[in-house]
Amino acid sequence: MAVGKKAAIIFIIVAGGDMADVQMCGQRRLQVGRMGEDLALRFLEERGMRLVARNWRSGHKELDLIVDDGRFLRIVEVKSLVYPNGTDPFGAVDTKKRRRMVAAANHFVLHHDVRQEVVFDIVSVVFNGDHYKLEYFEEAFSPCCI
């Protein structure tokens, strides 16, 4: 997957209580995903982006975060996992997933009369004990190149 050159890598210490709650939960995968989305959203909002929609659905397709940075409407896919997993979070956004994101984004644009240029970003959140690593790739892929 071709990844844009604008990457911001942030490493932050997380309070131990949050991960302890995740590890005890029977729905661990869902909770890890939700925590990753929460962290990604906070990261984006701290950079001046405004949430437009979260977990927006079009049939079986879902867009994790849709944010407005004042210039672009950003469709953000958030991939969260617990280390060690062996999975590359960015590799999980394969051609099939990108096509589904573009199709859902097209529906969103049509239903909400969007006038801005739309770009596609990826945020990866990898939890490791009481820590996590968040990576943000702006304009990670282009619809014309999938």
C-alpha positions as CSV (number, residue, x, y, z in Angstrom):
1,M,0.0,0.0,0.0
2,A,1.4,3.4,-0.9
3,V,1.4,5.6,2.1
4,G,1.6,9.4,2.0
5,K,4.7,11.1,3.3
6,K,3.0,13.2,5.9
7,A,3.2,10.9,9.0
8,A,2.9,12.1,12.6
9,I,4.0,9.5,15.1
10,I,3.0,10.0,18.7
11,F,3.9,7.7,21.6
12,I,1.9,8.4,24.8
13,I,1.6,6.8,28.2
14,V,-1.9,5.6,29.0
15,A,-3.2,5.2,32.5
16,G,-3.1,1.5,33.5
17,G,-6.8,1.4,34.5
18,D,-8.0,1.8,30.9
19,M,-6.1,-1.2,29.6
20,A,-6.9,-3.3,32.6
21,D,-10.6,-2.8,31.8
22,V,-10.0,-3.9,28.2
23,Q,-8.1,-7.0,29.2
24,M,-11.0,-8.2,31.5
25,C,-13.7,-7.5,29.0
26,G,-15.3,-10.3,27.1
27,Q,-15.8,-8.1,24.1
28,R,-12.1,-7.1,24.0
29,R,-11.9,-6.5,20.3
30,L,-14.8,-4.1,20.2
31,Q,-13.5,-2.2,23.2
32,V,-10.0,-2.0,21.8
33,G,-11.5,-0.6,18.6
34,R,-13.6,1.9,20.5
35,M,-10.6,3.1,22.6
36,G,-8.5,3.4,19.4
37,E,-11.2,5.5,17.8
38,D,-11.4,7.7,20.9
39,L,-7.7,8.3,20.9
40,A,-7.6,8.9,17.2
41,L,-10.4,11.4,17.5
42,R,-8.8,13.2,20.3
43,F,-5.5,13.4,18.3
44,L,-7.3,14.9,15.3
45,E,-9.3,17.4,17.4
46,E,-6.1,18.5,19.1
47,R,-4.9,19.4,15.6
48,G,-8.0,21.6,14.9
49,M,-10.2,19.1,13.1
50,R,-13.9,19.0,13.7
51,L,-15.9,15.7,14.0
52,V,-18.5,15.5,11.3
53,A,-19.6,11.9,11.8
54,R,-18.5,8.8,13.6
55,N,-19.2,5.2,12.6
56,W,-21.3,6.4,9.7
57,R,-23.0,3.5,7.8
58,S,-24.0,3.0,4.3
59,G,-25.5,-0.5,4.1
60,H,-22.7,-2.9,5.3
61,K,-20.0,-0.3,4.8
62,E,-18.8,1.9,7.7
63,L,-16.6,5.0,7.9
64,D,-14.9,5.2,11.3
65,L,-14.4,9.0,11.5
66,I,-15.3,11.8,9.2
67,V,-13.6,15.1,10.1
68,D,-13.3,18.5,8.6
69,D,-10.0,20.3,8.8
70,G,-11.2,23.5,7.2
71,R,-9.8,22.6,3.8
72,F,-10.6,18.9,3.3
73,L,-13.2,16.5,4.4
74,R,-11.1,13.6,5.8
75,I,-12.4,10.0,5.9
76,V,-10.3,8.4,8.6
77,E,-10.0,4.6,9.0
78,V,-8.8,3.7,12.5
79,K,-7.0,0.3,13.0
80,S,-6.5,-0.7,16.6
81,L,-4.8,-3.8,17.9
82,V,-3.0,-5.2,21.0
83,Y,0.7,-6.0,20.7
84,P,1.9,-8.6,19.9
85,N,-0.5,-9.4,17.1
86,G,1.6,-10.0,14.0
87,T,-0.8,-8.0,11.9
88,D,0.3,-4.8,10.2
89,P,-2.5,-2.3,10.9
90,F,-1.9,-0.4,7.7
91,G,-1.7,-3.7,5.7
92,A,-5.2,-4.4,7.0
93,V,-6.5,-1.5,4.9
94,D,-6.2,-3.5,1.7
95,T,-7.6,-2.8,-1.7
96,K,-11.0,-4.3,-0.8
97,K,-11.2,-2.2,2.3
98,R,-10.2,0.9,0.4
99,R,-12.8,0.3,-2.3
100,R,-15.5,-0.1,0.4
101,M,-14.3,3.2,2.1
102,V,-14.5,5.1,-1.2
103,A,-18.0,3.7,-2.0
104,A,-19.2,4.7,1.5
105,A,-17.6,8.1,1.2
106,N,-19.4,8.6,-2.2
107,H,-22.7,7.9,-0.5
108,F,-21.9,10.3,2.3
109,V,-20.9,13.0,-0.1
110,L,-24.1,12.6,-2.1
111,H,-26.4,12.5,1.0
112,H,-24.8,15.4,2.7
113,D,-24.1,17.7,-0.3
114,V,-20.4,17.9,0.5
115,R,-18.6,20.6,-1.5
116,Q,-15.1,20.0,-0.1
117,E,-12.4,17.8,-1.6
118,V,-12.4,14.4,0.2
119,V,-9.2,12.7,1.3
120,F,-8.5,9.3,2.9
121,D,-6.4,9.0,6.1
122,I,-5.4,6.1,8.3
123,V,-4.7,6.1,12.0
124,S,-3.1,3.1,13.6
125,V,-3.3,2.6,17.4
126,V,-1.2,-0.3,18.8
127,F,-1.7,-1.0,22.5
128,N,1.2,-2.6,24.5
129,G,0.5,-3.0,28.2
130,D,-0.2,0.5,29.6
131,H,1.2,2.3,26.6
132,Y,0.1,2.9,23.0
133,K,1.6,4.1,19.8
134,L,-0.5,6.2,17.5
135,E,0.5,6.7,13.9
136,Y,-1.3,9.1,11.6
137,F,-1.0,9.0,7.8
138,E,-2.6,11.9,6.0
139,E,-3.8,11.2,2.5
140,A,-2.8,7.5,2.9
141,F,-4.3,6.6,-0.4
142,S,-6.1,8.1,-3.4
143,P,-9.4,6.7,-4.8
144,C,-7.9,6.9,-8.3
145,C,-5.1,4.5,-7.3
146,I,-7.1,1.5,-6.0
